[in-house]
Amino acid sequence: MKFVQLAKSLEAGLDPVYLIDGEEAYFRDHAVKSISAACRITQPSLNDVRVEGDSLKGNLASFRADLYALPFLDERRLVRVYDFYPTEREWEILNLYVEKPCESTVLLIVNSTKKAGAADLRKKKGITLVDCSRESEENLSRWLFGMLKRKGLSADGDAISLMVRYCNLDAARMAKECEKLQLLLGEGGRVTKDIVEAHIAKDTEYKIYELTQAASRRNGSVFCEILHDLLEKGYDEYAVLSSLTSHYRTLCDISNMRLSDAEAAKILGVKPYAVQKNREAAQRLGREKVQTLYEGLYALSCGAKSGLYSPKGALFSAMAKIFFG
């Protein structure tokens, strides 16, 4: 199940073994807190045990036996194992416990990544998966709406979407911004697009998106304003040039595709809406112009990388091609 489904699952009761897995640290931390709260442990020093996965190498049989220890002054005992990546052979040892778990023990395996040679715990029987991978923009929008509602705030749909993009789909940052909006607006406040634009800082990736869109529209004043802000905050010229080159490569690819927006999005790994916008930009410029810009920017990017041009000189040359070529 996804992290957003965990709360409802816990209402039905606790499972004996959980795998909390995924790169979204905010979701992982809150999944652990939610399950811990559901255990209702009053003596954490006795019944809430944390173990690092590396310490179990060669000790899995002993650890398995310890999982059958009974809680003291509590109904349940929580055992949390962090970064546990056993081989298939090692998993066979612990699987004996998973097949016959202790009724009073809740075992949490908390992993943040994948490891070569490790067993795929997501596919093992007897484990309840809590998927803490990065969510889609649509799911995060629903989650954010619920979080704002719990804080006594309402929100417009376009404000929610903009806030998700400004935060670059980062749940931890969205949670902090919700707290800020709660203090700013107070109980019963409404989050609008204007509020988001005024008080939520844009993530660098979103600014890069705005920069490339300004380039596609050949809007020099907006482009220079965003570029100045990026460079002021430490984003280097070569990184900007690379982003522009990547953008025009995408326009080039899309202009040569004879597929629907949905089909092209699947191949490129982006949203259909992004394909639609990029296709519109490519059509405005024309296929030959897009191809010429991509080839020109690619040559400048390679020249800057090899030392033929300075990053600043290459970027200014790229801007000349985009706006005056």
N, C-alpha and C positions, 0 to 999 in steps of 0.2 A: 504494500500500500504506500501511497505518497504521504509525506509528512502531514499535509493538510487534512488527511483522513484519520490521523492517529487519535485525536481527541475523541471522536465518535467511537472508535474501536475500544478505547479504554473504558468508555461507559458500560460496555458489555462485559468487561473484566480483563484481567491480565493474562498474558501468555507466558509460558515458562522460559522461552528463549527468543531473544530479539537480535536482529542484525540491523544496526543503524548505520547506513552506508551512503556516502555521497560527498561531493566537494563543497556543499553549502554549509559552512560552519555554523551559521545562525540556526538552521534547521536541526543540525545534529545536536547542538547544545540544548535546544528547547525540547527535542525528543527525549533526551536523557532526563531533563527536569520534569517533563510530563509523566514519564513512567515512574520516576522516583517519587513524585507526589502521590501517584496512584498506589504506591506501595505503603504509604502512610507510616513510614519508619520514624519512631520517636527517639531511637538510640542509634544515630548514624555512626558513632565511633565504634559500635559493636556490630552493626548489621548492614552497613553500607561500605563495601570493599572495592577498592580500585586496584587494578592490576595492569601493568604494561605488557603488551604482547611479547616483546623480546625476552622477558623474564621467564616465559613458559617453555622456551626451547629446552628440551630434555626433561621437563618437569610436568608434562601434561597428565600423566597417570596420577601423580600426587595432587595436582590441581583438580582433576576430575573427582577424586575422593573428597576433597574439601568442599565441593559444591553440595554435598549431601549434609553438611553441617547444619544443625537447626538454629533458627534465630533465637536471640536471648532478649526477653522482655518486649518482643515485637511479634507480629504474626508472620512477617516476611523478612527475608534476607535478600539484599540486592548485591549482585556481583557485576562490576563493570570492567570489561577488558578492552583496552584501547590499542588500536593498531595491531590487530591480530591477523596474521596472514599465514596460516598453516599450509604445509604441503598436503597432498591427498593422503599420504601415509600418516602424517600427524593428525589429520582430521579424523581418521578412523579411530584413534584413541578417544578423542572428545565426543565423537558421534555415539559412543556407547552411553554417554550421559544424555545426549539429546534424545535418544530413543526411549530412555527411562528417566526423565528429569525428576528432581526433588520438588514436591508440591509447594513447599514454603520458600523456594529459592527462585528469584528472577535473574536470569543471566542476560546481560547486555554485551554484545560485541559491537564496538564503535570504530568504524573504519572510514578513512577519508579518501582513499585512493585504491588503485589496483596495483598488484605486485606480480612481476613475472615469476612463473613457477608455482604460484600459490593456488590453492583450491578456490573454485568459484563458489563462495558461501551463499551467494544470492540464489543458487539453484539447489541448495541442500534442503532435504525434507526435514520437518520438525522445527524450522526457524521461521519466525515472523519477520519479514523484511519491512523496514521503514526506510523508504527511498528518499534520501536527502540530496538528490542531484539538483542541479539548477532547473528551476521551473520555467515553463513557457511564459511569455508576456501575458497571455490570456489568464492563466492560472494565478500568476502573481497579482494581476489586477483584482481578481476576486478575493485573494487573500488579503491584499492591502485594504480593500473596501471593508472587509470584516474587521480588520485591526482598527481602522479609523472609527468604525461604528462602536467597537468596545470601548474606545476612548471618548465616546460621547460626541463624535463628529460625523457629519454627513459629507458627501463629496459628489461632485459632478463627474460623469463618465470620462469626459475629455481631460479633466484634471488628474484622474487616477492614471490614465494611460500615459500622460506626460510625466507624471512623477516616477512611474516605473522606468521610463526611458532615461530620464535625468539621472536616476540612480543606477543605471546600467544593469538592471535586473538583480541588484544586490540586496537580498532580504535584510541583512544586518543594517545596512545604511537606511533602508526604508523604515525600519523600526525606529531608528534614532530620529529620522525626520518626522515620524508620526508624533513622537514625544514633543518635538519642537513645535509642531503645529497645535498640539493640545494646549501648550502653555501660551501660544500666541493668540489662538482663537477662543479658548475657553469652552466650557460645556455648551453644547448645542451649536457650536460654530460650523460653518460650511466651507469646505475646501473647494475653491474654484480654480480655473486655469490661471487667472491673474495672480492668485495667492501663490500657486506653485512657481510661476515665473519670477515672482518677486522674492520668494524666501527659500526656494530649494536650489542649491548650487548644482550646476550641470556637471556630470561626470565627463572626464576627458574624452572618452569614446563618443559620447553624444556630441561634444563640440566638434570632433573630427567629422562626424556625420554631417553636422550643419555646415562645416567648412567645405566638404565635397559637394554638398547640394548647392551652396553659393557659387562654387566653381562651375557646376553644370549650368546654372542659370546665368553665368557670367555677370554676377552681381559683385563688382569689385569692392564697393564700400563695405558691404557686409563681410566679404571674404577677409579684407584687411583688418577689420575690427576683431574677428574671431582669431585670426592668425596672431595678431598682437597679444591678445589675451593668453593664447597657448604658449607663445614664446616667453612671455612674462612669468609664467608659472613653471618654466623649466622644460617645456617640450622642445626638443631640438629640431633644427631645420631639416636634417636628413629624415627624421621620423615623419615630418609633415610631407616631405617629398614622396616617401614610400607610400604613405596613405593615399596621396593623390594618384600615384601610379597604379595602385591597387584598384582605386575607384574607376579609373578609365579602362583598366583591363576588364573589370566587371561590365562596364557599359559596352565594351567591345564584344565580350562573350554574349551578352544579352541581345545585342543588335544582330548577331549572326544566328541566333536560335529561332527555329520555327516551331516553338512549343507554346502551350498555354502558360499563363503566369504560375499556376500551381505546379505544372510539370517542371518548369525552369527553376522554381523555388526549391523543389526537392533535390534537383541536381546540384544547385549552388549552395544548398544548406542555409537558405534565408527564408523570410516570410514572403508570401505572394504579394503583399502590399509593397514590399521593398522592390520586388521585380517590376511591379507596375510603375512605380516612381522612376526607377532607373531606365525602364523602357521608354517612358515619356521623355526623359532627358536625352536619351540616345536618338530618339526621333527628332527632337528639336535641333540637335547638332548635325545629324546626318551620319550615316555609317562611315563614309570616307573620312570625315572630320574626326570622328571618335577614334578610328584606326590610326590616323596621323598623330593625334594627341597622345595616344597610348605609346606609340613607338618613340615619339620625341621624349616623353617623360621617362620612359624606360631607359633610353640612352643616357639621359641626364643622371638618373639614379645610379646606373652602373658607373658612370664617370665620377660621381661623388664618392662612391664606395671604393673605387680604385685609386682615388687621389688625383685624378685628372682635373676635377673641379673642386672648389671648396663647397661644403654643404650649403652655405648661404648663397653663393653664386649660382649653384645649380637650382636652388629654389626660386631665385629671382628670374632665372631664365625660363623655368617652368611656368611661372606666373605670366611672363610675357607671351609665351605660346598660348596659354589658356585665354587670356583676355585681349591680346592684340594680334594673335597669329591668324 
